[in-house]
């Protein structure tokens, strides 16, 4: 059973996402550059030439190194396409942005506030594992950081998502 406030389980339907993968030296650089690319796509740099509208959360899929002590450089940043564009997604002008159909997702999620740095994410993953205890129901090594507010907001709401095994 989930402790009421500590974490919750959620299901997300399949859907189309605009995705960018970056591998900058620092996690913050990768998500910042990816987010700017996605914002240009959302704001007009697409085949329909119009503002698509913002959806939340924006997802950052991360992988831990084998040792589990740091993040792999490659970070995938994903923006969910609004409902009216799900059937026929506008084509990005930027060749680094890919439209991807993501399968339904079941996650166990926990809220945290503040900036998302490699250090804070590793700490949140560790805290979450302490809360969950030993379990085989979620993947190890691949996690999602979900952001609900503009990255410039210092105390923004984020979540760490543990992906449930199929």
C-alpha positions as CSV (number, residue, x, y, z in Angstrom):
1,X,0.0,0.0,0.0
2,X,1.1,3.5,-0.8
3,X,1.5,5.9,2.1
4,X,-1.0,8.6,1.2
5,X,1.3,11.6,0.9
6,X,4.6,9.8,0.2
7,X,3.9,8.5,-3.3
8,X,1.1,7.3,-5.6
9,X,0.6,5.0,-8.6
10,X,-0.7,6.4,-11.9
11,X,-1.4,5.2,-15.4
12,X,-0.9,7.3,-18.5
13,X,-2.4,6.4,-21.9
14,X,-0.4,5.8,-25.1
15,X,0.1,9.0,-27.0
16,X,2.3,11.1,-29.3
17,X,5.2,13.1,-27.9
18,X,7.8,15.4,-29.4
19,X,11.1,14.2,-28.1
20,X,14.7,15.5,-28.1
21,X,17.8,13.7,-26.8
22,X,20.8,15.6,-25.6
23,X,24.1,14.5,-24.1
24,X,25.7,17.7,-22.7
25,X,28.3,17.5,-20.0
26,X,25.8,18.6,-17.3
27,X,22.2,17.4,-16.9
28,X,21.0,21.0,-16.5
29,X,22.5,21.9,-19.9
30,X,20.9,19.0,-21.6
31,X,17.4,19.7,-20.3
32,X,17.7,23.4,-20.9
33,X,18.8,23.0,-24.5
34,X,16.2,20.4,-25.2
35,X,13.4,22.5,-23.6
36,X,14.4,25.5,-25.8
37,X,14.2,23.3,-28.9
38,X,10.8,22.0,-27.9
39,X,9.6,25.6,-27.1
40,X,10.6,26.7,-30.6
41,X,8.6,23.8,-32.0
42,X,5.6,24.6,-29.8
43,X,5.7,28.3,-30.6
44,X,5.8,28.2,-34.4
45,X,8.7,26.2,-35.9
46,X,6.4,23.4,-37.1
47,X,4.7,22.5,-40.4
48,X,1.4,24.2,-39.4
49,X,3.3,27.4,-38.4
50,X,1.2,28.0,-35.3
51,X,1.4,27.9,-31.5
52,X,0.6,24.4,-30.4
53,X,-0.1,25.1,-26.7
54,X,1.8,23.9,-23.7
55,X,1.1,20.6,-21.9
56,X,2.5,19.4,-18.6
57,X,4.3,17.7,-17.4
58,X,7.4,17.9,-19.6
59,X,9.3,14.6,-19.1
60,X,13.0,14.0,-18.8
61,X,13.9,10.3,-19.1
62,X,17.2,9.5,-17.4
63,X,19.4,6.5,-17.0
64,X,21.8,5.8,-14.2
65,X,25.3,4.4,-14.9
66,X,25.9,0.8,-14.1
67,X,27.2,1.7,-10.6
68,X,24.1,3.8,-10.0
69,X,26.1,6.7,-8.7
70,X,25.6,9.2,-11.6
71,X,23.4,9.9,-14.6
72,X,24.2,8.9,-18.1
73,X,24.9,11.9,-20.3
74,X,22.0,11.2,-22.7
75,X,18.7,12.7,-21.5
76,X,15.5,12.4,-23.5
77,X,13.1,15.3,-23.0
78,X,9.5,14.8,-24.1
79,X,6.5,17.1,-24.6
80,X,3.0,15.6,-24.9
81,X,1.2,16.8,-28.0
82,X,-2.2,18.5,-27.3
83,X,-5.3,16.4,-28.1
84,X,-6.0,18.2,-31.4
85,X,-2.6,17.2,-32.8
86,X,-2.5,13.6,-31.6
87,X,-3.8,12.2,-34.9
88,X,-1.8,14.3,-37.2
89,X,1.2,15.9,-35.4
90,X,2.8,19.0,-36.9
91,X,6.3,18.2,-38.4
92,X,9.1,19.8,-36.5
93,X,11.4,22.1,-38.5
94,X,14.3,21.0,-36.2
95,X,15.6,17.6,-37.4
96,X,16.7,16.8,-33.8
97,X,13.0,16.7,-32.7
98,X,11.3,13.4,-33.3
99,X,7.6,12.6,-32.9
100,X,7.2,9.4,-31.0
101,X,4.3,7.2,-30.1
102,X,4.9,6.2,-26.5
103,X,3.2,3.1,-25.1
104,X,0.8,3.3,-22.1
105,X,2.8,3.9,-18.9
106,X,2.3,2.9,-15.3
107,X,4.4,4.7,-12.8
108,X,4.9,5.2,-9.1
109,X,5.5,8.9,-8.5
110,X,6.7,11.2,-5.7
111,X,6.6,15.0,-5.6
112,X,9.6,17.2,-4.9
113,X,10.2,20.9,-5.2
114,X,13.1,23.0,-6.4
115,X,15.6,23.0,-9.1
116,X,16.4,19.7,-10.9
117,X,20.1,19.1,-10.9
118,X,21.9,15.8,-11.2
119,X,22.6,16.0,-7.4
120,X,18.9,16.6,-6.5
121,X,17.7,13.9,-8.8
122,X,20.1,11.3,-7.5
123,X,19.1,12.3,-3.9
124,X,15.3,12.0,-4.8
125,X,15.8,8.5,-6.4
126,X,17.7,7.4,-3.3
127,X,15.0,8.7,-1.0
128,X,12.3,7.1,-3.1
129,X,14.0,3.7,-2.9
130,X,14.3,4.0,0.9
131,X,10.5,4.7,1.0
132,X,9.6,1.8,-1.4
133,X,12.0,-0.7,0.0
134,X,13.1,-3.7,-2.0
135,X,10.8,-4.4,-4.9
136,X,10.8,-6.0,-8.3
137,X,7.7,-4.1,-9.5
138,X,9.7,-1.1,-10.9
139,X,12.6,-0.8,-13.3
140,X,16.0,0.0,-12.0
141,X,18.3,2.3,-13.8
142,X,15.7,4.2,-15.9
143,X,13.7,7.0,-14.3
144,X,11.6,10.0,-15.4
145,X,11.7,13.5,-13.9
146,X,8.4,15.2,-14.6
147,X,8.3,19.0,-14.5
148,X,5.1,21.0,-14.1
149,X,6.4,24.6,-14.1
150,X,8.8,26.8,-16.0
151,X,12.4,25.8,-15.3
152,X,13.2,29.3,-14.1
153,X,10.8,29.0,-11.1
154,X,13.1,28.3,-8.1
155,X,10.6,26.2,-6.1
156,X,8.9,24.5,-9.0
157,X,6.9,21.3,-8.6
158,X,8.6,18.2,-10.0
159,X,8.0,14.5,-9.6
160,X,10.3,11.5,-9.8
161,X,8.6,8.6,-11.7
162,X,9.6,5.0,-11.1
163,X,8.4,3.0,-14.2
164,X,6.4,-0.1,-13.3
165,X,7.4,-3.4,-15.0
166,X,5.1,-4.5,-17.8
